[in-house]
Amino acid sequence: MMENKYTMRQIPSIEKLLAKLILQPEIQLFSRKLVVATLRRVVDVARQKLKNNEPVEITEDSLLRQTKNNLLVLGKPSLRKVINGTGIVLHTNLGRAPLGERAMRMVNEVMGGYSTLEYNVDIGERGSRYDHVVDKICALTGAEDAIVVNNNAAAVLLVLSVLAKDREVIVSRGQLVEIGGSFRVPDVLRQSGAILKEVGTTNKTHLRDYEEAINEQTGLILKVHTSNYRVVGFTAQPEEGELIQLAHRHGLPVVDDLGSGTLQNVDQDSWHEPTVSECLAAGLDIVTFSGDKLLGAGQGGIIAGKKIYIEQLKKHPLLRAIRIDKLSLAALEGTIIDYLIADAYQVVPVQQMLNRKIEELQEQAEQLANMLRPLTTEGWQIKVVPLTSQAGGGTLPEVKFSSVGVSLASSKASASVIEKKLRNHSIPIIVRIQEEKILVDIRCLTVEDMNSIQEACMKIGKEVHP
Ligand SMILES: *Cc1c(COP(=O)(O)O)cnc(C)c1O
């Protein structure tokens, strides 16, 4: 049993605590009602701990301090900017794709006022939110028609709910994947009301496996991009053209969840990632992909393909529940315009960062190393080192992007102490640790970010200096 030196009777009264609290200027910004509620919660927690014989401090001071902290946290943003020193371009935990200039301008324009979201100014009547992007997506991908929803998970759910409810969906065992953030193909299938019909084995699925599985119950054939892993070695999947022919002979659509779905080449070395246009040109009936992966916009799910299927999706009530909001839509349209009228490798940040030249990264890393050079006199080691970055976000798992970074180590503090201090900087700086060294990958850093890193490191240098 835990000994506790306090008793219930020592808990000061709410009135007494409140009288002290409201004298503090920072507290006066909050309503009295909120201050009282927060105070009560703090006192209740303390009382409960006492009851359970858990260690707790019940002084007037500690209760006031806790209440004040809780209130101040409420007034501070939790969702805020960080600096991505991991080199992972589409870091799902760090918000995936940063937006380009045009997308930001367009979001900015619609966010503070009214917009044409569902209004057709030509005829002065109600319009459709989807009309803003459909023609542009079709122009870029060669699709007959398209629709956009909240995210790609919702896109897959909608397609299956509409085209395969109560019917069998044939999926290769090697493609029954889980994508980070709890998107599991079998679960989404079940949720849509479709019946999973697994074919083949983990490593090999043949055309005849699909053929044997087709019956009058079949709704469609689903392909899933194994975004975040690869089955390598003794493997087989039928040639895509043959699979499409087989499905069409039986009057069935082939749906491909592309995941990242790139609009232009992101090829590295011997790796070729099929583009959305290539997939549609091969005869796929429907493809779905994310707005905030390789495309480089905000959260969104794009469904593109044959008109006869997309028309059905547009009529389904689920569409209303998973509709894209105006800010994401503005970001998506802005990014798509970049692909249509500009060089996306230059202006869409995701594409730009993935395609940065090694010489440029090297030069920028040397610049950062020079900015940190003063620390060497205080026992720090600063080196420019070769690294490999990843695309991230479950995209291009096999592609290694050669990168450059700066490695940091100090004789005064361990790598994990420095990492924690960087993470707790006013703008958190997220880095990797490897072999007791901090690694800052240059790929995703702006000049402004480098200034922040310099500022943070100089501050840490002073803190750990004896
Ligand atoms: C990322 C991914 C999803 C989920 O997309 P969100 O836009 O994050 O909802 C679904 N399927 C595949 C194959 C993916 O790679």
The ligand as an ORCA input file, in Angstrom:
! r2SCAN-3c Opt
* xyz 0 1
  C      -2.294      5.175    -49.033
  C      -3.149      4.118    -49.590
  C      -4.514      4.071    -49.282
  C      -5.153      5.068    -48.353
  O      -5.178      6.332    -48.947
  P      -5.565      7.625    -48.064
  O      -5.596      8.751    -49.036
  O      -4.514      7.755    -47.022
  O      -6.906      7.355    -47.481
  C      -5.271      3.073    -49.842
  N      -4.722      2.160    -50.664
  C      -3.415      2.171    -50.999
  C      -2.880      1.124    -51.920
  C      -2.585      3.162    -50.477
  O      -1.290      3.179    -50.786
*
